[in-house]
């Protein structure tokens, strides 16, 4: 009986230690990530915010390190995980805005992680994690609560997370659609030359369609934004008092005291140009200088990303033929599908191997389906 209780106790201790280690690693990752954002951020006031967040996360990591030591477990070297290292590198290369929405989503998902852990009761750690999620959400949305708001005014809504998502999914669309097309034609037992031509045609048609759709989407959004700004300019000329009141309420909602919000709104409305710029950003969520970005850049990027994925299953048919080409296409596409699935975990925070294998299964299932349909059609025609 005692042996059984001892085994149960050891299992429980192992689970506790694993939880301590998991919490410690999460805090190490967060501290490293915030330090990277601080170094990459040009706005010194924002950089200071990131530094403070990093200090808090470091204190949390030390808390869990002490728990591990108390349990008789050595604390491993503090090394950020691979996902964190990738996000840090992207922040250095592309700027904090490129990864901030993704980090904000991760922080929001983890913000309640300590609510059920007895070790954190009375430490304030749970409240600090919730506060971090709110701060990142506010920065990502274009503003910061408190006195720093005026200095941060004009920061447009970060679209980096959406850009990263679009890059991964654009390449995935090209890969899966063209792999399915190539396998369908291969199933009909057409010649390697026919498969190559079909694959290249599918690449150009799909990439062109994606580019045109993206151009229309962005251009329509730009025209809508321009119209909204024109309406805002007219209201600013005709009813400036109401616009000032709207701006005051916006700043109050962001956390400024009423009198400070009123004074700030009054100062901004004294300059019509600055007032229109501020109202566009704060009330409409529009950056007048960018208007959602260039339609041509969006179209070109969409074309390139789709083509990047679509060329993968076609490449082997440029040098090989028959079953060798089909096999090489499947192997190359499987590898690309796994890499895309793993890349998606930068956004989702899920296990890279699980997401990669899931992506492989979905992509190969689509290819198998079209291969079977092509095979059926080929037999029917030849018969």
C-alpha positions as CSV (number, residue, x, y, z in Angstrom):
1,X,0.0,0.0,0.0
2,X,2.8,2.3,0.9
3,X,4.6,1.5,-2.4
4,X,1.4,2.4,-4.3
5,X,1.1,5.7,-2.5
6,X,4.8,6.4,-3.1
7,X,4.3,5.8,-6.9
8,X,1.3,8.1,-7.0
9,X,3.3,10.8,-5.1
10,X,6.2,10.4,-7.5
11,X,3.9,10.8,-10.5
12,X,2.3,13.9,-9.1
13,X,5.7,15.4,-8.3
14,X,6.8,14.6,-11.9
15,X,3.7,16.4,-13.2
16,X,4.4,19.4,-10.9
17,X,8.0,19.6,-12.0
18,X,7.0,19.4,-15.7
19,X,4.6,22.3,-15.1
20,X,7.2,24.3,-13.4
21,X,9.6,23.7,-16.3
22,X,6.9,24.6,-18.9
23,X,6.1,27.9,-17.0
24,X,9.8,28.7,-16.7
25,X,10.4,28.2,-20.4
26,X,7.4,30.3,-21.4
27,X,8.7,33.2,-19.2
28,X,12.2,32.8,-20.6
29,X,10.7,33.0,-24.1
30,X,8.6,36.1,-23.3
31,X,11.5,37.9,-21.6
32,X,13.8,37.3,-24.6
33,X,11.1,38.3,-27.1
34,X,10.3,41.6,-25.3
35,X,14.0,42.4,-25.1
36,X,14.2,41.9,-28.9
37,X,11.3,44.2,-29.4
38,X,12.9,46.8,-27.2
39,X,16.1,46.7,-29.2
40,X,14.3,46.8,-32.6
41,X,11.8,49.5,-31.6
42,X,12.9,53.0,-32.7
43,X,10.3,54.9,-30.6
44,X,12.2,55.2,-27.3
45,X,9.0,55.4,-25.2
46,X,7.7,52.2,-26.7
47,X,11.1,50.6,-26.3
48,X,11.0,51.4,-22.6
49,X,7.6,49.7,-22.3
50,X,9.0,46.6,-23.9
51,X,12.0,46.7,-21.5
52,X,9.6,46.9,-18.5
53,X,7.7,43.9,-19.8
54,X,10.9,42.0,-20.3
55,X,11.9,42.7,-16.7
56,X,8.6,41.5,-15.4
57,X,8.8,38.3,-17.4
58,X,12.4,37.7,-16.2
59,X,11.1,38.0,-12.6
60,X,8.5,35.4,-13.4
61,X,11.1,33.1,-14.9
62,X,13.2,33.4,-11.7
63,X,10.1,32.6,-9.6
64,X,9.7,29.3,-11.5
65,X,13.4,28.6,-11.4
66,X,13.3,28.8,-7.6
67,X,10.4,26.3,-7.7
68,X,12.5,23.9,-9.8
69,X,15.4,24.2,-7.4
70,X,13.2,23.6,-4.4
71,X,12.0,20.4,-6.0
72,X,15.6,19.3,-6.4
73,X,15.6,19.8,-10.2
74,X,18.5,21.6,-11.9
75,X,17.5,24.7,-13.9
76,X,18.6,24.4,-17.5
77,X,20.4,27.1,-19.4
78,X,18.0,30.0,-20.3
79,X,17.6,29.5,-24.1
80,X,14.6,30.7,-26.0
81,X,12.7,28.1,-28.1
82,X,12.9,28.0,-31.8
83,X,9.6,29.8,-32.4
84,X,10.7,32.6,-30.2
85,X,14.1,32.8,-32.0
86,X,12.3,33.1,-35.3
87,X,10.0,35.8,-34.1
88,X,13.0,37.7,-32.7
89,X,14.8,37.5,-36.0
90,X,11.7,38.7,-37.8
91,X,11.4,41.6,-35.4
92,X,15.0,42.6,-36.2
93,X,14.6,42.3,-39.9
94,X,11.1,43.6,-40.4
95,X,10.5,45.7,-37.3
96,X,8.3,45.0,-34.3
97,X,5.1,45.7,-36.2
98,X,5.7,42.7,-38.3
99,X,5.4,40.3,-35.4
100,X,3.4,42.4,-32.8
101,X,-0.1,41.1,-33.7
102,X,1.2,37.5,-33.5
103,X,2.8,38.1,-30.1
104,X,-0.4,39.9,-28.9
105,X,-2.5,36.8,-29.9
106,X,0.0,34.5,-28.1
107,X,0.0,36.7,-25.0
108,X,-3.8,36.9,-24.9
109,X,-4.0,33.1,-25.2
110,X,-1.6,32.7,-22.3
111,X,-3.0,35.5,-20.1
112,X,-5.2,33.2,-17.9
113,X,-2.5,30.5,-17.6
114,X,-1.8,31.2,-13.9
115,X,-5.4,31.6,-12.8
116,X,-5.6,28.0,-11.7
117,X,-2.1,27.5,-10.3
118,X,-1.9,27.7,-6.5
119,X,1.8,28.8,-6.5
120,X,0.9,32.2,-8.0
121,X,-1.8,33.1,-5.5
122,X,-0.9,36.3,-3.8
123,X,2.1,37.0,-6.1
124,X,0.3,39.3,-8.6
125,X,1.7,37.2,-11.5
126,X,-1.7,36.4,-12.9
127,X,-2.7,40.1,-12.9
128,X,0.6,41.0,-14.5
129,X,0.0,38.5,-17.3
130,X,-3.4,39.9,-18.0
131,X,-2.0,43.4,-18.0
132,X,0.7,42.4,-20.5
133,X,-2.0,41.1,-22.8
134,X,-4.0,44.3,-22.6
135,X,-0.9,46.5,-23.2
136,X,0.1,44.5,-26.3
137,X,-3.4,44.6,-27.6
138,X,-3.5,48.3,-27.2
139,X,-0.1,48.9,-28.8
140,X,-1.0,46.5,-31.7
141,X,-4.3,48.5,-32.3
142,X,-2.4,51.7,-32.6
143,X,-2.3,53.4,-29.2
144,X,-1.2,53.1,-25.6
145,X,-3.1,53.9,-22.5
146,X,-2.0,56.7,-20.3
147,X,0.3,59.7,-20.8
148,X,2.3,58.0,-23.6
149,X,-0.7,58.3,-25.9
150,X,0.2,61.7,-27.3
151,X,3.7,60.6,-28.2
152,X,2.5,57.4,-29.8
153,X,-0.2,59.1,-31.8
154,X,0.0,58.4,-35.5
155,X,1.1,54.8,-35.2
156,X,-0.9,53.0,-37.7
157,X,-2.5,49.7,-37.0
158,X,0.1,47.0,-37.4
159,X,-0.7,44.5,-40.1
160,X,2.5,42.4,-39.7
161,X,0.6,39.4,-38.4
162,X,-1.8,39.5,-41.3
163,X,1.2,39.9,-43.7
164,X,2.9,36.9,-42.2
165,X,-0.3,34.9,-42.4
166,X,-0.9,35.9,-46.0
167,X,2.6,34.9,-47.0
168,X,2.3,31.4,-45.5
169,X,-1.3,30.8,-46.8
170,X,-0.5,32.3,-50.2
171,X,2.3,29.8,-50.8
172,X,0.1,27.0,-49.4
173,X,-2.7,27.8,-51.8
174,X,-0.3,27.7,-54.8
175,X,1.3,24.4,-53.6
176,X,-1.9,22.5,-52.8
177,X,-3.9,23.7,-55.9
178,X,-1.1,23.0,-58.4
179,X,-0.1,19.7,-56.8
180,X,-3.7,18.6,-57.1
181,X,-3.8,19.8,-60.7
182,X,-0.5,18.0,-61.6
183,X,-1.6,14.8,-59.9
184,X,-4.9,14.9,-61.7
185,X,-3.2,15.2,-65.1
186,X,-0.7,12.5,-64.1
187,X,-3.6,10.2,-63.2
188,X,-5.0,10.6,-66.7
189,X,-1.6,9.2,-67.9
190,X,-0.8,12.2,-70.1
191,X,2.8,12.6,-71.2
192,X,5.4,14.4,-69.0
193,X,5.4,17.3,-71.4
194,X,1.7,17.7,-71.1
195,X,1.9,17.6,-67.3
196,X,4.7,20.3,-67.3
197,X,2.6,22.6,-69.6
198,X,-0.5,22.0,-67.5
199,X,1.4,22.7,-64.3
200,X,3.0,25.9,-65.6
201,X,-0.4,27.0,-67.0
202,X,-2.0,26.4,-63.6
203,X,0.8,28.4,-61.9
204,X,0.3,31.4,-64.2
205,X,-3.5,31.2,-64.1
206,X,-3.7,30.8,-60.4
207,X,-1.1,33.4,-59.6
208,X,-2.7,35.9,-62.0
209,X,-6.1,35.3,-60.6
210,X,-4.8,35.8,-57.0
211,X,-2.9,39.0,-58.0
212,X,-6.0,40.5,-59.7
213,X,-8.2,39.6,-56.8
214,X,-5.7,41.2,-54.4
215,X,-5.4,44.3,-56.5
216,X,-9.1,44.8,-56.6
217,X,-9.4,44.2,-52.9
218,X,-6.7,46.7,-51.9
219,X,-7.7,49.3,-54.5
220,X,-11.3,49.1,-53.4
221,X,-10.3,49.5,-49.8
222,X,-8.1,52.5,-50.7
223,X,-11.0,54.2,-52.5
224,X,-13.3,53.5,-49.6
225,X,-10.7,55.0,-47.2
226,X,-10.3,58.1,-49.3
227,X,-14.0,58.6,-49.3
228,X,-14.2,58.2,-45.5
229,X,-11.4,60.7,-45.1
230,X,-13.2,63.2,-47.4
231,X,-16.4,62.9,-45.3
232,X,-14.3,63.4,-42.1
233,X,-12.7,66.5,-43.6
234,X,-16.2,67.9,-44.5
235,X,-17.5,67.2,-40.9
236,X,-14.3,68.8,-39.5
237,X,-15.1,72.0,-41.4
238,X,-18.8,72.1,-40.7
239,X,-19.2,70.7,-37.2
240,X,-15.8,71.0,-35.5
241,X,-17.3,71.0,-32.0
242,X,-18.8,67.5,-32.5
243,X,-15.5,66.2,-34.0
244,X,-13.6,67.6,-31.0
245,X,-16.1,65.8,-28.7
246,X,-15.6,62.5,-30.6
247,X,-11.9,62.8,-30.2
248,X,-12.2,63.5,-26.5
249,X,-14.3,60.4,-26.0
250,X,-11.8,58.3,-28.0
251,X,-8.9,59.4,-25.7
252,X,-10.9,58.9,-22.6
253,X,-11.7,55.3,-23.8
254,X,-8.0,54.8,-24.2
255,X,-7.4,55.7,-20.6
256,X,-6.7,59.4,-20.4
257,X,-8.4,61.4,-17.6
258,X,-11.3,63.6,-18.9
259,X,-9.5,66.9,-18.6
260,X,-6.3,65.7,-20.3
261,X,-8.4,64.2,-23.1
262,X,-10.3,67.4,-23.5
263,X,-7.1,69.5,-23.6
264,X,-5.4,67.1,-26.1
265,X,-8.4,67.1,-28.4
266,X,-8.6,70.9,-28.2
267,X,-4.9,71.3,-29.2
268,X,-5.2,68.9,-32.1
269,X,-8.3,70.6,-33.5
270,X,-6.5,73.9,-33.6
271,X,-4.5,72.6,-36.6
272,X,-6.9,71.3,-39.3
273,X,-4.3,69.2,-41.0
274,X,-3.2,67.5,-37.8
275,X,-6.8,67.1,-36.7
276,X,-7.8,65.3,-39.9
277,X,-4.8,63.1,-39.7
278,X,-5.6,62.2,-36.0
279,X,-9.3,61.7,-36.6
280,X,-8.5,59.4,-39.6
281,X,-6.2,57.3,-37.4
282,X,-8.1,57.3,-34.2
283,X,-11.7,57.4,-35.2
284,X,-11.6,55.6,-38.6
285,X,-8.5,53.4,-38.0
286,X,-7.0,54.6,-41.3
287,X,-3.4,55.7,-41.9
288,X,-3.8,58.6,-44.5
289,X,-0.3,58.1,-45.7
290,X,-0.7,54.5,-46.6
291,X,-4.5,53.9,-47.1
292,X,-4.0,50.2,-46.6
293,X,-0.9,49.9,-48.7
294,X,-0.2,49.8,-52.4
295,X,-2.5,47.8,-54.6
296,X,0.3,47.0,-57.0
297,X,2.6,45.8,-54.3
298,X,-0.1,43.6,-52.9
299,X,-0.8,42.2,-56.3
300,X,2.8,41.5,-57.0
301,X,3.4,39.9,-53.6
302,X,0.3,37.7,-54.0
303,X,1.5,36.6,-57.5
304,X,5.0,35.8,-56.2
305,X,3.8,33.9,-53.1
306,X,1.3,31.8,-55.0
307,X,3.8,31.0,-57.8
308,X,6.4,30.1,-55.1
309,X,4.2,27.4,-53.8
310,X,2.8,26.3,-57.2
311,X,6.2,25.8,-58.8
312,X,7.2,23.1,-56.3
313,X,5.2,20.1,-57.8
314,X,6.1,21.2,-61.3
315,X,9.9,21.3,-61.0
316,X,10.6,17.6,-61.3
317,X,8.8,17.4,-64.6
318,X,11.3,19.8,-66.1
319,X,14.0,17.1,-65.9
320,X,12.2,13.8,-65.3
321,X,9.3,11.9,-66.8
322,X,7.0,9.0,-66.0
323,X,6.7,7.5,-62.5
324,X,10.1,9.0,-61.5
325,X,8.7,12.6,-62.1
326,X,5.5,11.8,-60.2
327,X,7.4,10.4,-57.3
328,X,9.8,13.2,-57.1
329,X,6.9,15.7,-57.3
330,X,5.2,14.0,-54.4
331,X,8.4,13.9,-52.3
332,X,9.2,17.6,-53.0
333,X,5.6,18.7,-52.3
334,X,5.4,16.6,-49.1
335,X,8.5,18.4,-47.8
336,X,7.1,21.8,-48.8
337,X,3.8,21.0,-47.2
338,X,5.5,20.0,-43.9
339,X,7.5,23.2,-43.9
340,X,4.5,25.4,-44.5
341,X,2.6,23.5,-41.8
342,X,5.5,24.2,-39.4
343,X,5.6,27.8,-40.4
344,X,1.9,28.2,-39.6
345,X,2.8,27.5,-35.9
346,X,4.5,30.9,-35.8
347,X,1.0,32.2,-35.8
348,X,-0.9,29.5,-33.9
349,X,1.7,28.6,-31.3
350,X,0.9,24.9,-31.9
351,X,3.4,22.0,-32.1
352,X,5.4,22.3,-35.3
353,X,5.6,18.5,-36.0
354,X,1.8,18.1,-35.5
355,X,0.9,21.0,-37.8
356,X,3.4,20.0,-40.4
357,X,2.1,16.4,-40.5
358,X,-1.5,17.6,-40.6
359,X,-0.6,19.9,-43.6
360,X,1.0,16.9,-45.4
361,X,-2.1,14.7,-44.8
362,X,-4.5,17.4,-46.1
363,X,-2.4,18.2,-49.1
364,X,-1.7,14.6,-50.1
365,X,-5.4,13.8,-49.6
366,X,-6.4,16.5,-52.1
367,X,-3.7,15.2,-54.5
368,X,-4.9,11.6,-54.2
369,X,-8.5,12.7,-54.9
370,X,-7.6,14.5,-58.1
371,X,-5.3,11.7,-59.1
372,X,-8.1,9.2,-58.7
373,X,-10.5,11.4,-60.7
374,X,-7.9,11.9,-63.4
375,X,-7.3,8.2,-63.5
376,X,-11.0,7.5,-63.9
377,X,-11.3,10.0,-66.7
378,X,-8.2,8.7,-68.4
379,X,-9.5,5.1,-68.4
380,X,-12.9,6.2,-69.6
381,X,-11.5,8.2,-72.5
382,X,-9.1,5.5,-73.5
383,X,-11.7,2.8,-73.1
